[in-house]
Amino acid sequence: MKRKLAAILVAGALMVGLMSGSAFAAQTEPGVPGEPNCKRQTVAYLAQLGGAVDIHGFANVAKALGFTVQELHDLVDSYCAGP
């Protein structure tokens, strides 16, 4: 269930980025599930992606999505754990 929720979250974040038409400075996509740096890349991606809609930083993205920072980290962990 958590993995599906994480996938939905990341997909939603991708859609926001695509609809905004903005380019991101450093992390242009979430990390790859199962890879060692997945969590770092995905957290950076989400934090930067929020800037496309004037929400800056991971904590503010979490709040805007209705999650606590820990809950969003848990979703990222679940996403990065892979199938």
C-alpha positions in Angstrom: 0.0 0.0 0.0 2.8 2.4 1.0 4.6 1.7 -2.2 1.6 2.4 -4.3 1.1 5.7 -2.4 4.7 6.6 -2.9 4.4 5.9 -6.6 1.2 8.0 -6.8 3.0 10.8 -5.0 6.0 10.8 -7.3 3.8 10.6 -10.3 1.8 13.6 -9.1 5.0 15.5 -8.5 6.1 14.6 -12.0 2.8 15.9 -13.5 3.2 19.2 -11.6 6.7 19.6 -13.0 5.6 18.8 -16.5 2.6 21.1 -16.4 4.7 24.0 -15.1 7.1 23.8 -17.9 9.9 24.8 -15.5 13.4 23.4 -15.7 15.1 22.4 -12.5 18.7 23.3 -11.6 20.1 20.1 -10.3 17.9 17.1 -9.8 15.6 16.7 -12.8 14.1 13.3 -11.9 13.5 11.2 -8.8 16.0 8.5 -7.9 15.9 5.0 -9.2 14.3 2.5 -6.8 16.9 0.1 -5.5 19.8 2.3 -6.2 22.0 3.5 -3.2 21.4 7.2 -3.8 17.6 6.9 -4.6 16.5 8.6 -1.3 18.9 11.5 -1.7 18.0 12.1 -5.3 14.2 11.8 -4.7 14.2 14.1 -1.7 16.2 16.7 -3.7 13.9 16.2 -6.7 10.7 16.8 -4.6 12.2 19.8 -2.8 13.2 21.4 -6.1 10.0 20.4 -7.9 8.0 22.4 -5.3 9.8 25.5 -6.5 7.9 25.2 -9.8 4.7 26.1 -7.9 6.3 28.5 -5.5 6.7 25.9 -2.7 10.3 25.9 -1.6 12.0 23.1 0.4 11.1 19.5 1.3 9.3 20.4 4.5 7.0 22.9 2.7 6.3 20.4 -0.1 5.3 17.8 2.6 3.0 20.3 4.2 1.5 21.3 0.9 0.7 17.7 0.1 -0.8 17.2 3.6 2.0 15.1 5.0 4.4 15.5 7.9 8.1 15.6 6.9 8.5 12.2 8.5 5.5 10.8 6.5 7.0 12.1 3.2 10.4 10.6 4.1 8.7 7.3 4.8 7.0 7.4 1.4 10.3 8.2 -0.3 11.9 5.2 1.6 9.0 3.0 0.5 9.4 4.2 -3.1 13.2 3.7 -3.1 12.9 0.2 -1.6 11.6 -0.8 -5.0 9.1 -3.6 -5.9 
